Amino acid sequence: MLTSLQNPLVKQLRKLQHAKERQRQQQFLIEGTHLLQEALAVGYPLQTVCHTDSWQARYPALWHQVTQQAVRVEVVSPEVLAAIATTVHPDGVIAVAHQGQRPLAAPVYPHLGLLVDTLQDPGNLGTLIRTGVAAGAEGLWLSPDSVDPYHPKVLRASAGQWFRLPLTVVTDWRSAIGNWQAQGIQVVATCPTASLTYWQVDWHFPTLILLGNEGAGLSAELLTMANVQVRIPHFGPVESLNVAIVAALMLYEVQRQRQL
Protein backbone atom coordinates (compact mmCIF):
# COMPACT_ATOMS: atom_id res chain seq x y z
CA MET A 1 0.00 0.00 0.00
CA LEU A 2 1.26 3.48 -0.91
CA THR A 3 1.01 5.68 2.15
CA SER A 4 3.54 8.46 1.52
CA LEU A 5 2.78 11.68 -0.29
CA GLN A 6 6.46 11.76 -1.26
CA ASN A 7 6.19 8.57 -3.30
CA PRO A 8 7.31 9.39 -6.91
CA LEU A 9 4.09 8.02 -8.41
CA VAL A 10 1.92 9.95 -6.00
CA LYS A 11 3.84 13.17 -6.67
CA GLN A 12 3.47 12.64 -10.42
CA LEU A 13 -0.28 12.03 -10.21
CA ARG A 14 -0.87 15.03 -7.97
CA LYS A 15 0.63 17.24 -10.67
CA LEU A 16 -2.16 16.16 -13.04
CA GLN A 17 -4.51 18.47 -11.17
CA HIS A 18 -2.98 21.28 -13.25
CA ALA A 19 -3.54 21.88 -16.97
CA LYS A 20 0.14 22.49 -17.77
CA GLU A 21 1.13 19.18 -16.24
CA ARG A 22 -1.67 17.33 -18.01
CA GLN A 23 -0.34 18.77 -21.25
CA ARG A 24 3.28 18.00 -20.41
CA GLN A 25 2.63 14.43 -19.28
CA GLN A 26 -0.11 13.86 -21.88
CA GLN A 27 -2.16 12.20 -19.17
CA PHE A 28 -5.31 13.02 -17.21
CA LEU A 29 -7.29 11.91 -14.16
CA ILE A 30 -10.45 9.81 -14.21
CA GLU A 31 -11.96 10.25 -10.74
CA GLY A 32 -14.61 8.10 -9.12
CA THR A 33 -16.37 4.83 -9.72
CA HIS A 34 -18.90 6.07 -12.26
CA LEU A 35 -16.33 7.67 -14.58
CA LEU A 36 -14.14 4.59 -14.27
CA GLN A 37 -17.08 2.37 -15.26
CA GLU A 38 -17.80 4.54 -18.29
CA ALA A 39 -14.15 4.45 -19.37
CA LEU A 40 -14.08 0.67 -19.09
CA ALA A 41 -17.39 0.34 -20.95
CA VAL A 42 -15.94 1.92 -24.09
CA GLY A 43 -12.52 0.33 -23.73
CA TYR A 44 -10.57 3.49 -22.97
CA PRO A 45 -6.99 2.36 -22.19
CA LEU A 46 -6.07 2.90 -18.55
CA GLN A 47 -2.48 3.46 -17.47
CA THR A 48 -2.65 3.48 -13.66
CA VAL A 49 -5.49 2.88 -11.22
CA CYS A 50 -5.17 3.83 -7.55
CA HIS A 51 -7.76 2.59 -5.08
CA THR A 52 -8.29 2.10 -1.37
CA ASP A 53 -8.86 -1.22 0.36
CA SER A 54 -12.43 -0.27 1.18
CA TRP A 55 -13.18 0.53 -2.48
CA GLN A 56 -11.90 -2.89 -3.53
CA ALA A 57 -14.14 -4.52 -0.93
CA ARG A 58 -17.19 -2.61 -2.20
CA TYR A 59 -16.58 -3.32 -5.90
CA PRO A 60 -14.85 -6.71 -6.22
CA ALA A 61 -16.09 -7.37 -9.76
CA LEU A 62 -15.08 -3.91 -10.97
CA TRP A 63 -11.71 -4.29 -9.24
CA HIS A 64 -11.13 -7.56 -11.10
CA GLN A 65 -11.98 -5.86 -14.41
CA VAL A 66 -9.55 -3.07 -13.60
CA THR A 67 -6.74 -5.54 -12.90
CA GLN A 68 -7.32 -7.05 -16.34
CA GLN A 69 -7.39 -3.78 -18.28
CA ALA A 70 -5.09 -1.33 -16.51
CA VAL A 71 -1.33 -1.38 -16.96
CA ARG A 72 -0.70 -0.71 -13.27
CA VAL A 73 -2.94 -1.04 -10.20
CA GLU A 74 -1.93 0.33 -6.80
CA VAL A 75 -3.56 0.17 -3.38
CA VAL A 76 -3.23 3.53 -1.63
CA SER A 77 -4.22 4.93 1.73
CA PRO A 78 -7.29 7.20 1.95
CA GLU A 79 -4.95 10.12 2.67
CA VAL A 80 -2.96 9.51 -0.51
CA LEU A 81 -6.11 9.14 -2.60
CA ALA A 82 -7.48 12.39 -1.18
CA ALA A 83 -4.25 14.16 -2.08
CA ILE A 84 -4.41 12.96 -5.71
CA ALA A 85 -8.10 13.80 -6.12
CA THR A 86 -9.53 17.16 -7.15
CA THR A 87 -12.85 16.40 -5.44
CA VAL A 88 -13.49 17.08 -1.76
CA HIS A 89 -14.81 13.60 -0.97
CA PRO A 90 -13.32 11.05 -3.41
CA ASP A 91 -15.11 7.71 -3.40
CA GLY A 92 -12.02 5.50 -3.30
CA VAL A 93 -10.66 5.17 -6.83
CA ILE A 94 -8.79 7.32 -9.36
CA ALA A 95 -7.49 6.21 -12.75
CA VAL A 96 -4.91 7.82 -14.99
CA ALA A 97 -5.04 7.56 -18.78
CA HIS A 98 -3.10 8.88 -21.74
CA GLN A 99 -4.66 11.68 -23.77
CA GLY A 100 -5.73 11.15 -27.37
CA GLN A 101 -6.67 7.47 -27.10
CA ARG A 102 -10.39 7.72 -27.71
CA PRO A 103 -11.71 4.52 -29.33
CA LEU A 104 -14.45 6.61 -30.98
CA ALA A 105 -13.42 8.70 -33.98
CA ALA A 106 -15.32 11.77 -35.17
CA PRO A 107 -16.84 11.27 -38.62
CA VAL A 108 -15.17 13.06 -41.51
CA TYR A 109 -18.65 13.82 -42.88
CA PRO A 110 -20.86 14.46 -39.83
CA HIS A 111 -24.61 14.42 -40.25
CA LEU A 112 -24.88 16.37 -37.00
CA GLY A 113 -21.98 17.99 -35.19
CA LEU A 114 -21.05 20.86 -32.87
CA LEU A 115 -18.18 23.33 -33.19
CA VAL A 116 -17.55 25.36 -30.05
CA ASP A 117 -15.48 28.55 -30.08
CA THR A 118 -13.57 29.90 -27.05
CA LEU A 119 -15.65 28.10 -24.40
CA GLN A 120 -14.13 28.83 -20.99
CA ASP A 121 -16.12 27.07 -18.29
CA PRO A 122 -15.34 23.36 -17.73
CA GLY A 123 -18.81 22.73 -16.35
CA ASN A 124 -20.36 24.15 -19.50
CA LEU A 125 -18.23 21.95 -21.72
CA GLY A 126 -19.05 18.86 -19.71
CA THR A 127 -22.76 19.60 -19.80
CA LEU A 128 -22.53 20.29 -23.51
CA ILE A 129 -20.90 16.90 -24.07
CA ARG A 130 -23.61 15.17 -22.05
CA THR A 131 -26.29 17.05 -23.99
CA GLY A 132 -24.67 16.22 -27.31
CA VAL A 133 -24.68 12.49 -26.61
CA ALA A 134 -28.29 12.56 -25.42
CA ALA A 135 -29.46 14.49 -28.48
CA GLY A 136 -27.59 12.50 -31.12
CA ALA A 137 -24.55 14.63 -32.00
CA GLU A 138 -21.82 12.66 -33.72
CA GLY A 139 -18.87 14.80 -32.74
CA LEU A 140 -17.73 17.98 -31.03
CA TRP A 141 -14.95 20.20 -32.37
CA LEU A 142 -13.35 22.66 -29.94
CA SER A 143 -11.22 25.74 -30.65
CA PRO A 144 -7.70 25.57 -29.13
CA ASP A 145 -8.32 28.63 -26.93
CA SER A 146 -11.17 26.87 -25.15
CA VAL A 147 -11.06 25.17 -21.75
CA ASP A 148 -8.87 22.07 -21.44
CA PRO A 149 -11.11 19.14 -22.49
CA TYR A 150 -9.22 16.93 -20.01
CA HIS A 151 -10.08 19.16 -17.04
CA PRO A 152 -11.50 16.98 -14.22
CA LYS A 153 -14.62 19.17 -14.01
CA VAL A 154 -15.31 18.56 -17.71
CA LEU A 155 -15.34 14.81 -17.17
CA ARG A 156 -17.51 15.07 -14.06
CA ALA A 157 -20.03 17.47 -15.63
CA SER A 158 -20.37 15.13 -18.61
CA ALA A 159 -21.63 12.39 -16.23
CA GLY A 160 -19.36 9.92 -18.00
CA GLN A 161 -20.53 10.80 -21.51
CA TRP A 162 -17.10 12.35 -22.17
CA PHE A 163 -16.01 8.89 -23.28
CA ARG A 164 -18.90 8.52 -25.73
CA LEU A 165 -18.72 11.70 -27.81
CA PRO A 166 -15.77 12.11 -30.20
CA LEU A 167 -14.06 15.39 -29.29
CA THR A 168 -11.39 17.07 -31.41
CA VAL A 169 -9.45 20.29 -30.83
CA VAL A 170 -9.38 22.11 -34.18
CA THR A 171 -6.34 24.33 -34.69
CA ASP A 172 -7.42 25.59 -38.13
CA TRP A 173 -11.19 25.85 -37.90
CA ARG A 174 -11.41 28.12 -40.93
CA SER A 175 -10.14 25.35 -43.19
CA ALA A 176 -12.22 22.77 -41.35
CA ILE A 177 -15.44 24.73 -41.85
CA GLY A 178 -14.59 25.38 -45.50
CA ASN A 179 -13.97 21.67 -46.09
CA TRP A 180 -17.26 20.71 -44.49
CA GLN A 181 -19.15 23.28 -46.56
CA ALA A 182 -17.47 21.96 -49.71
CA GLN A 183 -18.89 18.54 -48.84
CA GLY A 184 -22.40 19.96 -48.62
CA ILE A 185 -22.66 20.35 -44.85
CA GLN A 186 -24.65 23.40 -43.82
CA VAL A 187 -23.10 25.49 -41.06
CA VAL A 188 -25.59 27.11 -38.70
CA ALA A 189 -24.53 29.83 -36.26
CA THR A 190 -26.38 31.22 -33.27
CA CYS A 191 -26.80 34.99 -33.33
CA PRO A 192 -29.21 37.05 -31.17
CA THR A 193 -29.95 39.46 -34.06
CA ALA A 194 -30.69 36.81 -36.70
CA SER A 195 -33.99 37.07 -38.54
CA LEU A 196 -34.69 33.32 -38.47
CA THR A 197 -35.57 31.38 -35.33
CA TYR A 198 -33.92 27.99 -34.90
CA TRP A 199 -37.15 26.13 -35.76
CA GLN A 200 -37.47 27.90 -39.12
CA VAL A 201 -34.33 26.23 -40.48
CA ASP A 202 -34.50 23.07 -42.56
CA TRP A 203 -32.44 20.66 -40.47
CA HIS A 204 -32.74 17.69 -42.81
CA PHE A 205 -29.36 18.49 -44.34
CA PRO A 206 -26.08 17.36 -42.72
CA THR A 207 -25.36 20.17 -40.28
CA LEU A 208 -22.63 21.65 -38.12
CA ILE A 209 -23.87 23.95 -35.34
CA LEU A 210 -21.55 26.77 -34.24
CA LEU A 211 -21.64 27.79 -30.58
CA GLY A 212 -19.71 30.64 -28.99
CA ASN A 213 -18.15 31.95 -25.82
CA GLU A 214 -20.29 32.30 -22.69
CA GLY A 215 -20.04 36.09 -22.62
CA ALA A 216 -19.08 37.28 -26.09
CA GLY A 217 -20.81 34.66 -28.21
CA LEU A 218 -19.45 33.77 -31.63
CA SER A 219 -16.75 35.85 -33.27
CA ALA A 220 -17.71 38.00 -36.25
CA GLU A 221 -15.55 35.84 -38.50
CA LEU A 222 -17.34 32.65 -37.55
CA LEU A 223 -20.71 34.31 -38.00
CA THR A 224 -19.82 35.35 -41.54
CA MET A 225 -18.67 31.82 -42.38
CA ALA A 226 -22.05 30.31 -41.47
CA ASN A 227 -24.57 29.44 -44.18
CA VAL A 228 -27.43 30.28 -41.84
CA GLN A 229 -27.75 32.42 -38.71
CA VAL A 230 -30.50 31.67 -36.20
CA ARG A 231 -31.72 33.10 -32.94
CA ILE A 232 -33.50 31.66 -29.92
CA PRO A 233 -36.33 34.01 -28.93
CA HIS A 234 -36.30 35.37 -25.38
CA PHE A 235 -39.60 36.26 -23.75
CA GLY A 236 -38.19 37.83 -20.61
CA PRO A 237 -35.34 40.12 -19.50
CA VAL A 238 -32.71 37.43 -20.13
CA GLU A 239 -29.61 38.41 -22.09
CA SER A 240 -28.58 34.89 -23.07
CA LEU A 241 -29.03 31.19 -22.38
CA ASN A 242 -26.46 28.69 -21.18
CA VAL A 243 -24.56 27.22 -24.13
CA ALA A 244 -25.66 23.67 -23.31
CA ILE A 245 -29.31 24.80 -23.23
CA VAL A 246 -28.86 26.43 -26.63
CA ALA A 247 -27.32 23.24 -27.98
CA ALA A 248 -30.12 21.11 -26.54
CA LEU A 249 -32.87 23.22 -28.12
CA MET A 250 -31.25 23.12 -31.54
CA LEU A 251 -30.20 19.48 -31.46
CA TYR A 252 -33.64 18.28 -30.45
CA GLU A 253 -35.23 20.42 -33.15
CA VAL A 254 -32.94 18.67 -35.61
CA GLN A 255 -34.12 15.29 -34.38
CA ARG A 256 -37.76 16.39 -34.39
CA GLN A 257 -37.59 17.49 -38.03
CA ARG A 258 -35.62 14.48 -39.18
CA GLN A 259 -38.13 12.09 -37.65
CA LEU A 260 -41.18 13.67 -39.31
SETORTOR-798864 format. One record per residue (C-alpha): y, x, z; residue in three letters; residue number from 1. Coordinates in steps of 0.25 Angstrom, whole numbers, always signed. Layout:
N
- Y,X,Z,Ala,NUM $
...
//
This chain:
260
- +0,+0,+0,Met,1 $
- +14,+5,-4,Leu,2 $
- +23,+4,+9,Thr,3 $
- +34,+14,+6,Ser,4 $
- +47,+11,-1,Leu,5 $
- +47,+26,-5,Gln,6 $
- +34,+25,-13,Asn,7 $
- +38,+29,-28,Pro,8 $
- +32,+16,-34,Leu,9 $
- +40,+8,-24,Val,10 $
- +53,+15,-27,Lys,11 $
- +51,+14,-42,Gln,12 $
- +48,-1,-41,Leu,13 $
- +60,-3,-32,Arg,14 $
- +69,+3,-43,Lys,15 $
- +65,-9,-52,Leu,16 $
- +74,-18,-45,Gln,17 $
- +85,-12,-53,His,18 $
- +88,-14,-68,Ala,19 $
- +90,+1,-71,Lys,20 $
- +77,+5,-65,Glu,21 $
- +69,-7,-72,Arg,22 $
- +75,-1,-85,Gln,23 $
- +72,+13,-82,Arg,24 $
- +58,+11,-77,Gln,25 $
- +55,+0,-88,Gln,26 $
- +49,-9,-77,Gln,27 $
- +52,-21,-69,Phe,28 $
- +48,-29,-57,Leu,29 $
- +39,-42,-57,Ile,30 $
- +41,-48,-43,Glu,31 $
- +32,-58,-36,Gly,32 $
- +19,-65,-39,Thr,33 $
- +24,-76,-49,His,34 $
- +31,-65,-58,Leu,35 $
- +18,-57,-57,Leu,36 $
- +9,-68,-61,Gln,37 $
- +18,-71,-73,Glu,38 $
- +18,-57,-77,Ala,39 $
- +3,-56,-76,Leu,40 $
- +1,-70,-84,Ala,41 $
- +8,-64,-96,Val,42 $
- +1,-50,-95,Gly,43 $
- +14,-42,-92,Tyr,44 $
- +9,-28,-89,Pro,45 $
- +12,-24,-74,Leu,46 $
- +14,-10,-70,Gln,47 $
- +14,-11,-55,Thr,48 $
- +12,-22,-45,Val,49 $
- +15,-21,-30,Cys,50 $
- +10,-31,-20,His,51 $
- +8,-33,-5,Thr,52 $
- -5,-35,+1,Asp,53 $
- -1,-50,+5,Ser,54 $
- +2,-53,-10,Trp,55 $
- -12,-48,-14,Gln,56 $
- -18,-57,-4,Ala,57 $
- -10,-69,-9,Arg,58 $
- -13,-66,-24,Tyr,59 $
- -27,-59,-25,Pro,60 $
- -29,-64,-39,Ala,61 $
- -16,-60,-44,Leu,62 $
- -17,-47,-37,Trp,63 $
- -30,-45,-44,His,64 $
- -23,-48,-58,Gln,65 $
- -12,-38,-54,Val,66 $
- -22,-27,-52,Thr,67 $
- -28,-29,-65,Gln,68 $
- -15,-30,-73,Gln,69 $
- -5,-20,-66,Ala,70 $
- -6,-5,-68,Val,71 $
- -3,-3,-53,Arg,72 $
- -4,-12,-41,Val,73 $
- +1,-8,-27,Glu,74 $
- +1,-14,-14,Val,75 $
- +14,-13,-7,Val,76 $
- +20,-17,+7,Ser,77 $
- +29,-29,+8,Pro,78 $
- +40,-20,+11,Glu,79 $
- +38,-12,-2,Val,80 $
- +37,-24,-10,Leu,81 $
- +50,-30,-5,Ala,82 $
- +57,-17,-8,Ala,83 $
- +52,-18,-23,Ile,84 $
- +55,-32,-24,Ala,85 $
- +69,-38,-29,Thr,86 $
- +66,-51,-22,Thr,87 $
- +68,-54,-7,Val,88 $
- +54,-59,-4,His,89 $
- +44,-53,-14,Pro,90 $
- +31,-60,-14,Asp,91 $
- +22,-48,-13,Gly,92 $
- +21,-43,-27,Val,93 $
- +29,-35,-37,Ile,94 $
- +25,-30,-51,Ala,95 $
- +31,-20,-60,Val,96 $
- +30,-20,-75,Ala,97 $
- +36,-12,-87,His,98 $
- +47,-19,-95,Gln,99 $
- +45,-23,-109,Gly,100 $
- +30,-27,-108,Gln,101 $
- +31,-42,-111,Arg,102 $
- +18,-47,-117,Pro,103 $
- +26,-58,-124,Leu,104 $
- +35,-54,-136,Ala,105 $
- +47,-61,-141,Ala,106 $
- +45,-67,-154,Pro,107 $
- +52,-61,-166,Val,108 $
- +55,-75,-172,Tyr,109 $
- +58,-83,-159,Pro,110 $
- +58,-98,-161,His,111 $
- +65,-100,-148,Leu,112 $
- +72,-88,-141,Gly,113 $
- +83,-84,-131,Leu,114 $
- +93,-73,-133,Leu,115 $
- +101,-70,-120,Val,116 $
- +114,-62,-120,Asp,117 $
- +120,-54,-108,Thr,118 $
- +112,-63,-98,Leu,119 $
- +115,-57,-84,Gln,120 $
- +108,-64,-73,Asp,121 $
- +93,-61,-71,Pro,122 $
- +91,-75,-65,Gly,123 $
- +97,-81,-78,Asn,124 $
- +88,-73,-87,Leu,125 $
- +75,-76,-79,Gly,126 $
- +78,-91,-79,Thr,127 $
- +81,-90,-94,Leu,128 $
- +68,-84,-96,Ile,129 $
- +61,-94,-88,Arg,130 $
- +68,-105,-96,Thr,131 $
- +65,-99,-109,Gly,132 $
- +50,-99,-106,Val,133 $
- +50,-113,-102,Ala,134 $
- +58,-118,-114,Ala,135 $
- +50,-110,-124,Gly,136 $
- +59,-98,-128,Ala,137 $
- +51,-87,-135,Glu,138 $
- +59,-75,-131,Gly,139 $
- +72,-71,-124,Leu,140 $
- +81,-60,-129,Trp,141 $
- +91,-53,-120,Leu,142 $
- +103,-45,-123,Ser,143 $
- +102,-31,-117,Pro,144 $
- +115,-33,-108,Asp,145 $
- +107,-45,-101,Ser,146 $
- +101,-44,-87,Val,147 $
- +88,-35,-86,Asp,148 $
- +77,-44,-90,Pro,149 $
- +68,-37,-80,Tyr,150 $
- +77,-40,-68,His,151 $
- +68,-46,-57,Pro,152 $
- +77,-58,-56,Lys,153 $
- +74,-61,-71,Val,154 $
- +59,-61,-69,Leu,155 $
- +60,-70,-56,Arg,156 $
- +70,-80,-63,Ala,157 $
- +61,-81,-74,Ser,158 $
- +50,-87,-65,Ala,159 $
- +40,-77,-72,Gly,160 $
- +43,-82,-86,Gln,161 $
- +49,-68,-89,Trp,162 $
- +36,-64,-93,Phe,163 $
- +34,-76,-103,Arg,164 $
- +47,-75,-111,Leu,165 $
- +48,-63,-121,Pro,166 $
- +62,-56,-117,Leu,167 $
- +68,-46,-126,Thr,168 $
- +81,-38,-123,Val,169 $
- +88,-38,-137,Val,170 $
- +97,-25,-139,Thr,171 $
- +102,-30,-153,Asp,172 $
- +103,-45,-152,Trp,173 $
- +112,-46,-164,Arg,174 $
- +101,-41,-173,Ser,175 $
- +91,-49,-165,Ala,176 $
- +99,-62,-167,Ile,177 $
- +102,-58,-182,Gly,178 $
- +87,-56,-184,Asn,179 $
- +83,-69,-178,Trp,180 $
- +93,-77,-186,Gln,181 $
- +88,-70,-199,Ala,182 $
- +74,-76,-195,Gln,183 $
- +80,-90,-194,Gly,184 $
- +81,-91,-179,Ile,185 $
- +94,-99,-175,Gln,186 $
- +102,-92,-164,Val,187 $
- +108,-102,-155,Val,188 $
- +119,-98,-145,Ala,189 $
- +125,-106,-133,Thr,190 $
- +140,-107,-133,Cys,191 $
- +148,-117,-125,Pro,192 $
- +158,-120,-136,Thr,193 $
- +147,-123,-147,Ala,194 $
- +148,-136,-154,Ser,195 $
- +133,-139,-154,Leu,196 $
- +126,-142,-141,Thr,197 $
- +112,-136,-140,Tyr,198 $
- +105,-149,-143,Trp,199 $
- +112,-150,-156,Gln,200 $
- +105,-137,-162,Val,201 $
- +92,-138,-170,Asp,202 $
- +83,-130,-162,Trp,203 $
- +71,-131,-171,His,204 $
- +74,-117,-177,Phe,205 $
- +69,-104,-171,Pro,206 $
- +81,-101,-161,Thr,207 $
- +87,-91,-152,Leu,208 $
- +96,-95,-141,Ile,209 $
- +107,-86,-137,Leu,210 $
- +111,-87,-122,Leu,211 $
- +123,-79,-116,Gly,212 $
- +128,-73,-103,Asn,213 $
- +129,-81,-91,Glu,214 $
- +144,-80,-90,Gly,215 $
- +149,-76,-104,Ala,216 $
- +139,-83,-113,Gly,217 $
- +135,-78,-127,Leu,218 $
- +143,-67,-133,Ser,219 $
- +152,-71,-145,Ala,220 $
- +143,-62,-154,Glu,221 $
- +131,-69,-150,Leu,222 $
- +137,-83,-152,Leu,223 $
- +141,-79,-166,Thr,224 $
- +127,-75,-170,Met,225 $
- +121,-88,-166,Ala,226 $
- +118,-98,-177,Asn,227 $
- +121,-110,-167,Val,228 $
- +130,-111,-155,Gln,229 $
- +127,-122,-145,Val,230 $
- +132,-127,-132,Arg,231 $
- +127,-134,-120,Ile,232 $
- +136,-145,-116,Pro,233 $
- +141,-145,-102,His,234 $
- +145,-158,-95,Phe,235 $
- +151,-153,-82,Gly,236 $
- +160,-141,-78,Pro,237 $
- +150,-131,-81,Val,238 $
- +154,-118,-88,Glu,239 $
- +140,-114,-92,Ser,240 $
- +125,-116,-90,Leu,241 $
- +115,-106,-85,Asn,242 $
- +109,-98,-97,Val,243 $
- +95,-103,-93,Ala,244 $
- +99,-117,-93,Ile,245 $
- +106,-115,-107,Val,246 $
- +93,-109,-112,Ala,247 $
- +84,-120,-106,Ala,248 $
- +93,-131,-112,Leu,249 $
- +92,-125,-126,Met,250 $
- +78,-121,-126,Leu,251 $
- +73,-135,-122,Tyr,252 $
- +82,-141,-133,Glu,253 $
- +75,-132,-142,Val,254 $
- +61,-136,-138,Gln,255 $
- +66,-151,-138,Arg,256 $
- +70,-150,-152,Gln,257 $
- +58,-142,-157,Arg,258 $
- +48,-153,-151,Gln,259 $
- +55,-165,-157,Leu,260 $
//
